[in-house]
Amino acid sequence: MIKSTQLQRIAEVVMVLGIIFLCQPWVEFLHRYGLTVIIVGLLTFMFTGWFGKPDNAQDGVFDVSDHHEGKS
């Protein structure tokens, strides 16, 4: 099964491709459906953020709520 972080990354790439499709003037098919591609990527990104299972990895982020006055 694909992880939510990987699916979010794919959605980001799809949104960027949609922007590129809109900006290029050579292929009418890509230009016509560029906005649709952006919307699909955006919805995928949003739904993955809402319904995706959170990863338990810490990503190197220091969580202040776990430490009080420098004591762990």
HTML snippet that shows the backbone in 3Dmol.js (N, CA, C, O; Angstrom):
<script src="https://3Dmol.org/build/3Dmol-min.js"></script>
<div id="view" style="width:600px;height:400px;position:relative"></div>
<script>
const pdb = `
ATOM      1  N   MET A   1       0.852  -1.180   0.000  1.00  0.00           N
ATOM      2  CA  MET A   1       0.000   0.000   0.000  1.00  0.00           C
ATOM      3  C   MET A   1       0.898   1.244   0.000  1.00  0.00           C
ATOM      4  O   MET A   1       1.967   1.250   0.611  1.00  0.00           O
ATOM      5  N   ILE A   2       0.462   2.258  -0.671  1.00  0.00           N
ATOM      6  CA  ILE A   2       1.251   3.481  -0.791  1.00  0.00           C
ATOM      7  C   ILE A   2       1.077   4.334   0.474  1.00  0.00           C
ATOM      8  O   ILE A   2      -0.032   4.468   0.992  1.00  0.00           O
ATOM      9  N   LYS A   3       2.173   4.900   0.957  1.00  0.00           N
ATOM     10  CA  LYS A   3       2.121   5.744   2.149  1.00  0.00           C
ATOM     11  C   LYS A   3       1.521   7.095   1.819  1.00  0.00           C
ATOM     12  O   LYS A   3       1.577   7.554   0.678  1.00  0.00           O
ATOM     13  N   SER A   4       0.947   7.729   2.831  1.00  0.00           N
ATOM     14  CA  SER A   4       0.324   9.030   2.608  1.00  0.00           C
ATOM     15  C   SER A   4       1.360  10.083   2.238  1.00  0.00           C
ATOM     16  O   SER A   4       1.064  10.992   1.463  1.00  0.00           O
ATOM     17  N   THR A   5       2.573   9.975   2.782  1.00  0.00           N
ATOM     18  CA  THR A   5       3.614  10.948   2.428  1.00  0.00           C
ATOM     19  C   THR A   5       4.015  10.814   0.965  1.00  0.00           C
ATOM     20  O   THR A   5       4.269  11.815   0.294  1.00  0.00           O
ATOM     21  N   GLN A   6       4.073   9.581   0.467  1.00  0.00           N
ATOM     22  CA  GLN A   6       4.404   9.381  -0.938  1.00  0.00           C
ATOM     23  C   GLN A   6       3.276   9.889  -1.834  1.00  0.00           C
ATOM     24  O   GLN A   6       3.530  10.482  -2.882  1.00  0.00           O
ATOM     25  N   LEU A   7       2.036   9.655  -1.419  1.00  0.00           N
ATOM     26  CA  LEU A   7       0.902  10.123  -2.201  1.00  0.00           C
ATOM     27  C   LEU A   7       0.839  11.651  -2.217  1.00  0.00           C
ATOM     28  O   LEU A   7       0.464  12.241  -3.230  1.00  0.00           O
ATOM     29  N   GLN A   8       1.200  12.291  -1.112  1.00  0.00           N
ATOM     30  CA  GLN A   8       1.255  13.755  -1.085  1.00  0.00           C
ATOM     31  C   GLN A   8       2.328  14.271  -2.032  1.00  0.00           C
ATOM     32  O   GLN A   8       2.121  15.269  -2.722  1.00  0.00           O
ATOM     33  N   ARG A   9       3.463  13.603  -2.068  1.00  0.00           N
ATOM     34  CA  ARG A   9       4.541  14.018  -2.973  1.00  0.00           C
ATOM     35  C   ARG A   9       4.107  13.864  -4.426  1.00  0.00           C
ATOM     36  O   ARG A   9       4.399  14.724  -5.257  1.00  0.00           O
ATOM     37  N   ILE A  10       3.415  12.779  -4.734  1.00  0.00           N
ATOM     38  CA  ILE A  10       2.914  12.572  -6.096  1.00  0.00           C
ATOM     39  C   ILE A  10       1.903  13.659  -6.451  1.00  0.00           C
ATOM     40  O   ILE A  10       1.911  14.171  -7.570  1.00  0.00           O
ATOM     41  N   ALA A  11       1.034  14.015  -5.504  1.00  0.00           N
ATOM     42  CA  ALA A  11       0.035  15.065  -5.742  1.00  0.00           C
ATOM     43  C   ALA A  11       0.716  16.403  -6.000  1.00  0.00           C
ATOM     44  O   ALA A  11       0.255  17.179  -6.836  1.00  0.00           O
ATOM     45  N   GLU A  12       1.803  16.681  -5.295  1.00  0.00           N
ATOM     46  CA  GLU A  12       2.546  17.921  -5.536  1.00  0.00           C
ATOM     47  C   GLU A  12       3.112  17.949  -6.954  1.00  0.00           C
ATOM     48  O   GLU A  12       3.047  18.970  -7.639  1.00  0.00           O
ATOM     49  N   VAL A  13       3.663  16.824  -7.382  1.00  0.00           N
ATOM     50  CA  VAL A  13       4.216  16.742  -8.736  1.00  0.00           C
ATOM     51  C   VAL A  13       3.109  16.923  -9.779  1.00  0.00           C
ATOM     52  O   VAL A  13       3.310  17.587 -10.795  1.00  0.00           O
ATOM     53  N   VAL A  14       1.942  16.330  -9.522  1.00  0.00           N
ATOM     54  CA  VAL A  14       0.815  16.474 -10.447  1.00  0.00           C
ATOM     55  C   VAL A  14       0.384  17.937 -10.544  1.00  0.00           C
ATOM     56  O   VAL A  14       0.083  18.419 -11.636  1.00  0.00           O
ATOM     57  N   MET A  15       0.351  18.644  -9.419  1.00  0.00           N
ATOM     58  CA  MET A  15      -0.021  20.064  -9.455  1.00  0.00           C
ATOM     59  C   MET A  15       0.989  20.881 -10.255  1.00  0.00           C
ATOM     60  O   MET A  15       0.599  21.751 -11.034  1.00  0.00           O
ATOM     61  N   VAL A  16       2.267  20.614 -10.074  1.00  0.00           N
ATOM     62  CA  VAL A  16       3.301  21.336 -10.831  1.00  0.00           C
ATOM     63  C   VAL A  16       3.184  21.022 -12.320  1.00  0.00           C
ATOM     64  O   VAL A  16       3.339  21.911 -13.157  1.00  0.00           O
ATOM     65  N   LEU A  17       2.910  19.758 -12.654  1.00  0.00           N
ATOM     66  CA  LEU A  17       2.717  19.407 -14.059  1.00  0.00           C
ATOM     67  C   LEU A  17       1.513  20.134 -14.643  1.00  0.00           C
ATOM     68  O   LEU A  17       1.548  20.553 -15.800  1.00  0.00           O
ATOM     69  N   GLY A  18       0.450  20.289 -13.860  1.00  0.00           N
ATOM     70  CA  GLY A  18      -0.714  21.021 -14.328  1.00  0.00           C
ATOM     71  C   GLY A  18      -0.383  22.470 -14.640  1.00  0.00           C
ATOM     72  O   GLY A  18      -0.877  23.026 -15.621  1.00  0.00           O
ATOM     73  N   ILE A  19       0.451  23.080 -13.811  1.00  0.00           N
ATOM     74  CA  ILE A  19       0.875  24.461 -14.069  1.00  0.00           C
ATOM     75  C   ILE A  19       1.709  24.526 -15.347  1.00  0.00           C
ATOM     76  O   ILE A  19       1.551  25.443 -16.153  1.00  0.00           O
ATOM     77  N   ILE A  20       2.586  23.558 -15.524  1.00  0.00           N
ATOM     78  CA  ILE A  20       3.399  23.521 -16.748  1.00  0.00           C
ATOM     79  C   ILE A  20       2.500  23.318 -17.964  1.00  0.00           C
ATOM     80  O   ILE A  20       2.714  23.940 -19.004  1.00  0.00           O
ATOM     81  N   PHE A  21       1.499  22.453 -17.838  1.00  0.00           N
ATOM     82  CA  PHE A  21       0.568  22.224 -18.945  1.00  0.00           C
ATOM     83  C   PHE A  21      -0.152  23.514 -19.331  1.00  0.00           C
ATOM     84  O   PHE A  21      -0.361  23.779 -20.515  1.00  0.00           O
ATOM     85  N   LEU A  22      -0.531  24.313 -18.338  1.00  0.00           N
ATOM     86  CA  LEU A  22      -1.228  25.566 -18.635  1.00  0.00           C
ATOM     87  C   LEU A  22      -0.319  26.595 -19.303  1.00  0.00           C
ATOM     88  O   LEU A  22      -0.773  27.397 -20.119  1.00  0.00           O
ATOM     89  N   CYS A  23       0.953  26.567 -18.955  1.00  0.00           N
ATOM     90  CA  CYS A  23       1.870  27.601 -19.452  1.00  0.00           C
ATOM     91  C   CYS A  23       2.451  27.297 -20.828  1.00  0.00           C
ATOM     92  O   CYS A  23       2.944  28.204 -21.499  1.00  0.00           O
ATOM     93  N   GLN A  24       2.403  26.052 -21.257  1.00  0.00           N
ATOM     94  CA  GLN A  24       2.996  25.736 -22.560  1.00  0.00           C
ATOM     95  C   GLN A  24       1.978  25.999 -23.669  1.00  0.00           C
ATOM     96  O   GLN A  24       0.801  25.678 -23.504  1.00  0.00           O
ATOM     97  N   PRO A  25       2.401  26.571 -24.789  1.00  0.00           N
ATOM     98  CA  PRO A  25       1.454  26.926 -25.856  1.00  0.00           C
ATOM     99  C   PRO A  25       1.411  25.938 -27.032  1.00  0.00           C
ATOM    100  O   PRO A  25       0.662  26.172 -27.980  1.00  0.00           O
ATOM    101  N   TRP A  26       2.184  24.847 -27.004  1.00  0.00           N
ATOM    102  CA  TRP A  26       2.333  24.018 -28.188  1.00  0.00           C
ATOM    103  C   TRP A  26       1.288  22.923 -28.322  1.00  0.00           C
ATOM    104  O   TRP A  26       0.812  22.672 -29.429  1.00  0.00           O
ATOM    105  N   VAL A  27       0.921  22.271 -27.246  1.00  0.00           N
ATOM    106  CA  VAL A  27      -0.010  21.146 -27.313  1.00  0.00           C
ATOM    107  C   VAL A  27      -1.339  21.595 -26.718  1.00  0.00           C
ATOM    108  O   VAL A  27      -1.439  21.837 -25.515  1.00  0.00           O
ATOM    109  N   GLU A  28      -2.353  21.705 -27.561  1.00  0.00           N
ATOM    110  CA  GLU A  28      -3.640  22.213 -27.108  1.00  0.00           C
ATOM    111  C   GLU A  28      -4.291  21.282 -26.089  1.00  0.00           C
ATOM    112  O   GLU A  28      -4.946  21.753 -25.159  1.00  0.00           O
ATOM    113  N   PHE A  29      -4.123  19.968 -26.248  1.00  0.00           N
ATOM    114  CA  PHE A  29      -4.717  18.999 -25.320  1.00  0.00           C
ATOM    115  C   PHE A  29      -4.211  19.224 -23.895  1.00  0.00           C
ATOM    116  O   PHE A  29      -4.999  19.230 -22.949  1.00  0.00           O
ATOM    117  N   LEU A  30      -2.903  19.407 -23.743  1.00  0.00           N
ATOM    118  CA  LEU A  30      -2.333  19.650 -22.409  1.00  0.00           C
ATOM    119  C   LEU A  30      -2.821  20.977 -21.842  1.00  0.00           C
ATOM    120  O   LEU A  30      -3.141  21.073 -20.657  1.00  0.00           O
ATOM    121  N   HIS A  31      -2.875  21.992 -22.687  1.00  0.00           N
ATOM    122  CA  HIS A  31      -3.334  23.305 -22.232  1.00  0.00           C
ATOM    123  C   HIS A  31      -4.807  23.260 -21.814  1.00  0.00           C
ATOM    124  O   HIS A  31      -5.203  23.905 -20.843  1.00  0.00           O
ATOM    125  N   ARG A  32      -5.600  22.506 -22.543  1.00  0.00           N
ATOM    126  CA  ARG A  32      -7.038  22.423 -22.259  1.00  0.00           C
ATOM    127  C   ARG A  32      -7.304  21.745 -20.912  1.00  0.00           C
ATOM    128  O   ARG A  32      -8.198  22.165 -20.176  1.00  0.00           O
ATOM    129  N   TYR A  33      -6.549  20.716 -20.590  1.00  0.00           N
ATOM    130  CA  TYR A  33      -6.798  19.956 -19.365  1.00  0.00           C
ATOM    131  C   TYR A  33      -5.828  20.284 -18.233  1.00  0.00           C
ATOM    132  O   TYR A  33      -5.792  19.569 -17.232  1.00  0.00           O
ATOM    133  N   GLY A  34      -5.055  21.334 -18.369  1.00  0.00           N
ATOM    134  CA  GLY A  34      -4.099  21.721 -17.328  1.00  0.00           C
ATOM    135  C   GLY A  34      -4.770  22.064 -16.011  1.00  0.00           C
ATOM    136  O   GLY A  34      -4.295  21.655 -14.952  1.00  0.00           O
ATOM    137  N   LEU A  35      -5.861  22.803 -16.059  1.00  0.00           N
ATOM    138  CA  LEU A  35      -6.573  23.169 -14.836  1.00  0.00           C
ATOM    139  C   LEU A  35      -7.178  21.945 -14.164  1.00  0.00           C
ATOM    140  O   LEU A  35      -7.186  21.848 -12.937  1.00  0.00           O
ATOM    141  N   THR A  36      -7.681  21.015 -14.958  1.00  0.00           N
ATOM    142  CA  THR A  36      -8.220  19.770 -14.410  1.00  0.00           C
ATOM    143  C   THR A  36      -7.126  18.979 -13.694  1.00  0.00           C
ATOM    144  O   THR A  36      -7.365  18.410 -12.628  1.00  0.00           O
ATOM    145  N   VAL A  37      -5.945  18.944 -14.269  1.00  0.00           N
ATOM    146  CA  VAL A  37      -4.823  18.240 -13.646  1.00  0.00           C
ATOM    147  C   VAL A  37      -4.450  18.900 -12.322  1.00  0.00           C
ATOM    148  O   VAL A  37      -4.169  18.208 -11.343  1.00  0.00           O
ATOM    149  N   ILE A  38      -4.447  20.228 -12.284  1.00  0.00           N
ATOM    150  CA  ILE A  38      -4.147  20.946 -11.047  1.00  0.00           C
ATOM    151  C   ILE A  38      -5.183  20.624  -9.977  1.00  0.00           C
ATOM    152  O   ILE A  38      -4.827  20.380  -8.824  1.00  0.00           O
ATOM    153  N   ILE A  39      -6.457  20.622 -10.347  1.00  0.00           N
ATOM    154  CA  ILE A  39      -7.523  20.360  -9.379  1.00  0.00           C
ATOM    155  C   ILE A  39      -7.441  18.929  -8.854  1.00  0.00           C
ATOM    156  O   ILE A  39      -7.638  18.705  -7.660  1.00  0.00           O
ATOM    157  N   VAL A  40      -7.154  17.958  -9.718  1.00  0.00           N
ATOM    158  CA  VAL A  40      -7.005  16.570  -9.275  1.00  0.00           C
ATOM    159  C   VAL A  40      -5.847  16.454  -8.289  1.00  0.00           C
ATOM    160  O   VAL A  40      -5.974  15.785  -7.263  1.00  0.00           O
ATOM    161  N   GLY A  41      -4.724  17.096  -8.588  1.00  0.00           N
ATOM    162  CA  GLY A  41      -3.589  17.071  -7.671  1.00  0.00           C
ATOM    163  C   GLY A  41      -3.906  17.745  -6.346  1.00  0.00           C
ATOM    164  O   GLY A  41      -3.511  17.258  -5.286  1.00  0.00           O
ATOM    165  N   LEU A  42      -4.619  18.864  -6.404  1.00  0.00           N
ATOM    166  CA  LEU A  42      -4.980  19.583  -5.189  1.00  0.00           C
ATOM    167  C   LEU A  42      -5.917  18.764  -4.317  1.00  0.00           C
ATOM    168  O   LEU A  42      -5.711  18.670  -3.107  1.00  0.00           O
ATOM    169  N   LEU A  43      -6.939  18.174  -4.912  1.00  0.00           N
ATOM    170  CA  LEU A  43      -7.877  17.354  -4.140  1.00  0.00           C
ATOM    171  C   LEU A  43      -7.191  16.125  -3.540  1.00  0.00           C
ATOM    172  O   LEU A  43      -7.461  15.752  -2.398  1.00  0.00           O
ATOM    173  N   THR A  44      -6.309  15.504  -4.312  1.00  0.00           N
ATOM    174  CA  THR A  44      -5.560  14.359  -3.793  1.00  0.00           C
ATOM    175  C   THR A  44      -4.702  14.777  -2.608  1.00  0.00           C
ATOM    176  O   THR A  44      -4.639  14.071  -1.601  1.00  0.00           O
ATOM    177  N   PHE A  45      -4.044  15.920  -2.726  1.00  0.00           N
ATOM    178  CA  PHE A  45      -3.204  16.414  -1.636  1.00  0.00           C
ATOM    179  C   PHE A  45      -4.041  16.703  -0.392  1.00  0.00           C
ATOM    180  O   PHE A  45      -3.646  16.352   0.720  1.00  0.00           O
ATOM    181  N   MET A  46      -5.193  17.340  -0.579  1.00  0.00           N
ATOM    182  CA  MET A  46      -6.042  17.683   0.565  1.00  0.00           C
ATOM    183  C   MET A  46      -6.618  16.434   1.227  1.00  0.00           C
ATOM    184  O   MET A  46      -6.588  16.316   2.452  1.00  0.00           O
ATOM    185  N   PHE A  47      -7.136  15.511   0.437  1.00  0.00           N
ATOM    186  CA  PHE A  47      -7.736  14.306   1.010  1.00  0.00           C
ATOM    187  C   PHE A  47      -6.690  13.436   1.691  1.00  0.00           C
ATOM    188  O   PHE A  47      -6.978  12.795   2.702  1.00  0.00           O
ATOM    189  N   THR A  48      -5.486  13.408   1.149  1.00  0.00           N
ATOM    190  CA  THR A  48      -4.422  12.645   1.789  1.00  0.00           C
ATOM    191  C   THR A  48      -4.060  13.256   3.130  1.00  0.00           C
ATOM    192  O   THR A  48      -3.783  12.533   4.087  1.00  0.00           O
ATOM    193  N   GLY A  49      -4.058  14.576   3.208  1.00  0.00           N
ATOM    194  CA  GLY A  49      -3.774  15.241   4.482  1.00  0.00           C
ATOM    195  C   GLY A  49      -4.870  15.025   5.507  1.00  0.00           C
ATOM    196  O   GLY A  49      -4.596  14.914   6.702  1.00  0.00           O
ATOM    197  N   TRP A  50      -6.116  14.966   5.040  1.00  0.00           N
ATOM    198  CA  TRP A  50      -7.231  14.785   5.968  1.00  0.00           C
ATOM    199  C   TRP A  50      -7.382  13.339   6.421  1.00  0.00           C
ATOM    200  O   TRP A  50      -7.558  13.069   7.609  1.00  0.00           O
ATOM    201  N   PHE A  51      -7.313  12.399   5.457  1.00  0.00           N
ATOM    202  CA  PHE A  51      -7.640  11.013   5.750  1.00  0.00           C
ATOM    203  C   PHE A  51      -6.436  10.099   5.821  1.00  0.00           C
ATOM    204  O   PHE A  51      -6.578   8.934   6.194  1.00  0.00           O
ATOM    205  N   GLY A  52      -5.263  10.582   5.478  1.00  0.00           N
ATOM    206  CA  GLY A  52      -4.073   9.750   5.503  1.00  0.00           C
ATOM    207  C   GLY A  52      -3.681   9.375   6.914  1.00  0.00           C
ATOM    208  O   GLY A  52      -3.872  10.146   7.854  1.00  0.00           O
ATOM    209  N   LYS A  53      -3.132   8.184   7.052  1.00  0.00           N
ATOM    210  CA  LYS A  53      -2.680   7.729   8.353  1.00  0.00           C
ATOM    211  C   LYS A  53      -1.408   8.473   8.723  1.00  0.00           C
ATOM    212  O   LYS A  53      -0.462   8.478   7.936  1.00  0.00           O
ATOM    213  N   PRO A  54      -1.351   9.093   9.876  1.00  0.00           N
ATOM    214  CA  PRO A  54      -0.137   9.834  10.246  1.00  0.00           C
ATOM    215  C   PRO A  54       1.040   8.887  10.466  1.00  0.00           C
ATOM    216  O   PRO A  54       0.899   7.822  11.066  1.00  0.00           O
ATOM    217  N   ASP A  55       2.175   9.291   9.979  1.00  0.00           N
ATOM    218  CA  ASP A  55       3.389   8.505  10.183  1.00  0.00           C
ATOM    219  C   ASP A  55       3.895   8.716  11.598  1.00  0.00           C
ATOM    220  O   ASP A  55       3.795   9.818  12.138  1.00  0.00           O
ATOM    221  N   ASN A  56       4.431   7.682  12.190  1.00  0.00           N
ATOM    222  CA  ASN A  56       4.951   7.771  13.550  1.00  0.00           C
ATOM    223  C   ASN A  56       6.404   8.229  13.585  1.00  0.00           C
ATOM    224  O   ASN A  56       6.972   8.396  14.664  1.00  0.00           O
ATOM    225  N   ALA A  57       7.001   8.432  12.434  1.00  0.00           N
ATOM    226  CA  ALA A  57       8.381   8.893  12.378  1.00  0.00           C
ATOM    227  C   ALA A  57       8.455  10.340  12.860  1.00  0.00           C
ATOM    228  O   ALA A  57       7.542  11.130  12.621  1.00  0.00           O
ATOM    229  N   GLN A  58       9.540  10.675  13.536  1.00  0.00           N
ATOM    230  CA  GLN A  58       9.682  11.995  14.134  1.00  0.00           C
ATOM    231  C   GLN A  58      10.176  13.051  13.160  1.00  0.00           C
ATOM    232  O   GLN A  58      10.002  14.237  13.442  1.00  0.00           O
ATOM    233  N   ASP A  59      10.769  12.705  12.056  1.00  0.00           N
ATOM    234  CA  ASP A  59      11.274  13.667  11.058  1.00  0.00           C
ATOM    235  C   ASP A  59      12.296  14.645  11.641  1.00  0.00           C
ATOM    236  O   ASP A  59      12.565  15.676  11.024  1.00  0.00           O
ATOM    237  N   GLY A  60      12.859  14.360  12.779  1.00  0.00           N
ATOM    238  CA  GLY A  60      13.857  15.238  13.357  1.00  0.00           C
ATOM    239  C   GLY A  60      13.292  16.508  13.948  1.00  0.00           C
ATOM    240  O   GLY A  60      14.050  17.447  14.190  1.00  0.00           O
ATOM    241  N   VAL A  61      11.999  16.582  14.191  1.00  0.00           N
ATOM    242  CA  VAL A  61      11.368  17.776  14.734  1.00  0.00           C
ATOM    243  C   VAL A  61      11.333  17.668  16.249  1.00  0.00           C
ATOM    244  O   VAL A  61      10.946  16.636  16.797  1.00  0.00           O
ATOM    245  N   PHE A  62      11.737  18.735  16.924  1.00  0.00           N
ATOM    246  CA  PHE A  62      11.721  18.774  18.384  1.00  0.00           C
ATOM    247  C   PHE A  62      10.344  19.204  18.842  1.00  0.00           C
ATOM    248  O   PHE A  62       9.895  20.306  18.525  1.00  0.00           O
ATOM    249  N   ASP A  63       9.670  18.339  19.587  1.00  0.00           N
ATOM    250  CA  ASP A  63       8.324  18.627  20.073  1.00  0.00           C
ATOM    251  C   ASP A  63       8.427  19.223  21.472  1.00  0.00           C
ATOM    252  O   ASP A  63       8.847  18.546  22.410  1.00  0.00           O
ATOM    253  N   VAL A  64       8.050  20.468  21.607  1.00  0.00           N
ATOM    254  CA  VAL A  64       8.178  21.185  22.869  1.00  0.00           C
ATOM    255  C   VAL A  64       7.223  20.624  23.916  1.00  0.00           C
ATOM    256  O   VAL A  64       7.521  20.695  25.108  1.00  0.00           O
ATOM    257  N   SER A  65       6.096  20.074  23.509  1.00  0.00           N
ATOM    258  CA  SER A  65       5.125  19.579  24.463  1.00  0.00           C
ATOM    259  C   SER A  65       5.631  18.351  25.229  1.00  0.00           C
ATOM    260  O   SER A  65       5.100  18.031  26.293  1.00  0.00           O
ATOM    261  N   ASP A  66       6.640  17.666  24.707  1.00  0.00           N
ATOM    262  CA  ASP A  66       7.174  16.492  25.392  1.00  0.00           C
ATOM    263  C   ASP A  66       8.234  16.845  26.430  1.00  0.00           C
ATOM    264  O   ASP A  66       8.618  15.980  27.217  1.00  0.00           O
ATOM    265  N   HIS A  67       8.707  18.051  26.459  1.00  0.00           N
ATOM    266  CA  HIS A  67       9.809  18.431  27.349  1.00  0.00           C
ATOM    267  C   HIS A  67       9.409  19.648  28.175  1.00  0.00           C
ATOM    268  O   HIS A  67       8.890  20.633  27.651  1.00  0.00           O
ATOM    269  N   HIS A  68       9.659  19.556  29.462  1.00  0.00           N
ATOM    270  CA  HIS A  68       9.333  20.655  30.363  1.00  0.00           C
ATOM    271  C   HIS A  68      10.610  21.131  31.036  1.00  0.00           C
ATOM    272  O   HIS A  68      11.285  20.363  31.721  1.00  0.00           O
ATOM    273  N   GLU A  69      10.928  22.372  30.842  1.00  0.00           N
ATOM    274  CA  GLU A  69      12.100  23.016  31.448  1.00  0.00           C
ATOM    275  C   GLU A  69      13.396  22.241  31.168  1.00  0.00           C
ATOM    276  O   GLU A  69      14.253  22.127  32.044  1.00  0.00           O
ATOM    277  N   GLY A  70      13.532  21.727  29.983  1.00  0.00           N
ATOM    278  CA  GLY A  70      14.751  21.050  29.608  1.00  0.00           C
ATOM    279  C   GLY A  70      14.872  19.636  30.107  1.00  0.00           C
ATOM    280  O   GLY A  70      15.886  18.990  29.843  1.00  0.00           O
ATOM    281  N   LYS A  71      13.893  19.124  30.812  1.00  0.00           N
ATOM    282  CA  LYS A  71      13.925  17.757  31.322  1.00  0.00           C
ATOM    283  C   LYS A  71      13.104  16.866  30.393  1.00  0.00           C
ATOM    284  O   LYS A  71      12.039  17.258  29.917  1.00  0.00           O
ATOM    285  N   SER A  72      13.609  15.684  30.148  1.00  0.00           N
ATOM    286  CA  SER A  72      12.870  14.784  29.263  1.00  0.00           C
ATOM    287  C   SER A  72      12.161  13.700  30.035  1.00  0.00           C
ATOM    288  O   SER A  72      11.491  12.856  29.441  1.00  0.00           O
TER     289      SER A  72
END
`;
const viewer = $3Dmol.createViewer("view");
viewer.addModel(pdb, "pdb");
viewer.setStyle({}, {cartoon: {color: "spectrum"}});
viewer.zoomTo();
viewer.render();
</script>
